[in-house]
Structure formats: C-alpha cells, structure tokens
Amino acid sequence: MEAAQKELLEQKGFDVDGTMRRFLNNEALYMKCLKKFLNDTSFEKLKEAYEQGNCEEAFKCAHTMKGFVSNLGINELYHLLIPMVEKLRAEDINIQEELKQLESLCQDTYKTIENL
C-alpha cells in the first residue's frame, strides 16, 4: 500500500494499522477486501427492511454490516452502527436519523475506497 493510500484511509478514520495486524500484514488481501465493500448489499438491504418495517431483518443487516466494517477497520461506520444495532435488537425500528447519517457516511466511504 502506498503511503498516500494509507494516509487517505487514516484521514477518513480507518484503523489501517490495526486492520493490517488482523490481515497479517497482507496488504493485497486488505485492498481486495476493501474493494469488496463497494459491492456489499447490507446497507441497501437495511434500508429495504426499514422501509418495510421489518425490524428483525433490519437488525440482521445492520449487524452484518457492523461486523464487516469492523473487520475492515472502518471505524466511523462501525461506531455509528453500534447503537443502531442495539436499538434494532431491542425491536426499536425508529432509525430514520441514523439511516440518514449512515447513508452519508457510506457514500463518503465508497468514494474513499474508489479513490485508492
């Protein structure tokens, strides 16, 4: 990974060093997994479940997404998803504001990864 790429990720709140330890310093694997984030459908499925009022499915999607972003060191998304997952776990589907924040942050994250 180039120094500029690492710097960009760190500026956006990615835990590059911690993630690289989990990836056994395999930069190619880390970059491949980051690119897979661009095709992950968890967020779209979460929005769909929310729109349908399906709290159980919304919880599953948010929980999946939380695990994925945690493994990739995308800390801002992870920290936004923690309370959302807990809210949904308690069967509280009132997550409209959180979804707005999540959508904005996801779009920023997509752009960051695309620019690598």
N, C-alpha and C positions, 0 to 999 in steps of 0.2 A: 504494500500500500504506500502510495506516495505521501510525503509529508503534508502536502496541500490537501489531500483527501482526508487524512486523519484530522487535520486542523478544522476542516469544514464540518466533519462529523462532531467533533468535540464542541465547536461553537454552537451547534444545534442541540447540545445536551446529550449526545450519545456517549456511553461509557465504553470507549474503544479499548482501553487497557484491560478493564475487567472482562469484557467480551472476548478479547483475544486470549486471555488466560483460559476461559471456558472452551475456546476453539483450539486450544493447544498451539497457539500462535500460527495457525494455518490461515493466512490472510486470504488466500484464494477461496477457501471454504466460506469465510466470513463474508466476502464480497458476493459470492454466489447466493448465500442465504439472504443478504440484504436485498439483492435483486428479486428474490422470490417474494419478498414483502410486497412488491409492486403488484403481484398477481394474487395476493391473498384476498379472499372474499369475505372475511369475517366482518369487516365494517359494513359492507353492503347488506349482508345477512342480518346484522344487528339492527340496521335502520328498518329493514323489512319487518322484522319481528316486532320492533317498537310500533311501527305504523299499524300492524295487525293487532296490537295489544297483547302479544304473546310474550309474557314475562319470562316464562321458562326458557323459551328459545333465545330470547334476548340475553338472558343470563349465560347460556351456553356459548353464544357468540362472543360476548364481552370477555368471558373467562378464557376462551381460546385465544382471543386477541391479546389479552393481558400476558398470557404465557409466552406467546410468540414474540411480542415486543420486549419482554423481559430477557429472553434468551439472546436477543439481538442488541441489547443494551440501549434501547430507545427509551431512555428514562422519562422524558416528558410525557409520552403516551402512556407508559406504564403507571406513572403516578396519577394521571388523570383517570385511568381505568380502575384503579384500586377501589375508590369509593363508589364508582358506578357498579362494579361487580357486587359489592356488598349491598348496595341499595336493591339491586335486582335479586340478590339471594334472599333478601327479606320480602320479596314479592312486591316491591315498590317500582312500578313502571314509569313513574314520573321522572324521566331522564331527559326531557327536551333540551334543557340548557346544557347539560353535559354532552349531549349529542352534537350540539352546535359547536362547542369547544373542540370536541373530538374530530369533527369533520374538518375544521380549520387546521388543526394540528396534523391530521393525516395528510392533507393536501401539501402542507409545508414539508412534511417528512418525505412524501413521494418526490417532490421537486428536488430535495436534497439528495436522495438516493439516485435519481435520474442524472444528476449532475456529476456523479462520481466517474 
